[in-house]
Amino acid sequence: MKTFISMILMLFALTAMAETTASAAESIVNKANAAYEKDDFNQAVQLYEQAARQEGTSSMLYYNMGNAYYRLGNMGKAVLCYERSLLLDPSNDDARTNLEFVNDKLQLKIDRGSSFFSDTIGDFVSCTSSDTWAKIGICAFLLFLVAIVVYIFSDIVLLRKIGFFGGGILLLLSILANICAFYTHSLAVDKNYAVVTISSATLSTSPRLPKDKTEEAFLLNEGTKVEIVDSVESNSGAMKIKWFDVKADEQHRAWIKSTDIERI
């Protein structure tokens, strides 16, 4: 009996602690929002970052943080935050709109070698989260089972035809929805993409600082999204510098310092 009472008291204590922590985090976000409204964007960014560290992240938190970085003129960080916001919630249209606006302003028009058809499908699939696609797949499969029951047990020809053809469509929808769920989930957990967070990054043909112009590959502007292919560490005197082998598009691949980019 004493053990049971102790467990109940511990449960109440943990619940109270969780509520206190959530309330404190909400207070930090409210303070950040208030700082943003007062045009104190430095303070807003610091508070948003603090809330992310203490209580975790969310799509809306990164969206607000991106807005604050944009108002500070830090376009690279703004792009990074909008990308993270969309990673957590692909249906966040405000984050998507702001990301497109900043990319247009930075004139980031990277050709990644994809076609209009693949881009359209990719945009459609990525417009919602993996959880939503999974729910659509489950609902479609349950309706498919209902259609099978109607086809097997109904004596009405029209209902049997509806059950047969409708069941086929629902099964196909269930399969496609699960494929979309797997695809969007893989994007969400993929840490191989990063954003250039400095004003201009000089990439090298090898994982070291370019000794002359011949070892300079090309420049990438702030806010450019790159794919990380490989990484190595090189010695620079007493320091070790990490380098990433990145692709900006199908024709541009080179090495960049890890401090010049930040993973999404």
Secondary structure, 3 states (H helix, E strand, C coil): CHHHHHHHHHHHHHHHHHHHHHHHHHHHHHHHHHHHHCCCHHHHHHHHHHHHHHHCCCHHHHHHHHHHHHHCCCHHHHHHHHHHHHHHCCCCHHHHHHHHHHHHHHCCCCCCCCCHHHHHHHHHHCCCCHHHHHHHHHHHHHHHHHHHHHHHHCCCHHHHHHHHHHHHHHHHHHHHHHHHHHHHHHHHHCCCEEEECCCEEEEECCCCCCCCHHHEEEEEECCCEEEEEEEEEEEECCEEEEEEEEECCCCCEEEEEHHHEEEC
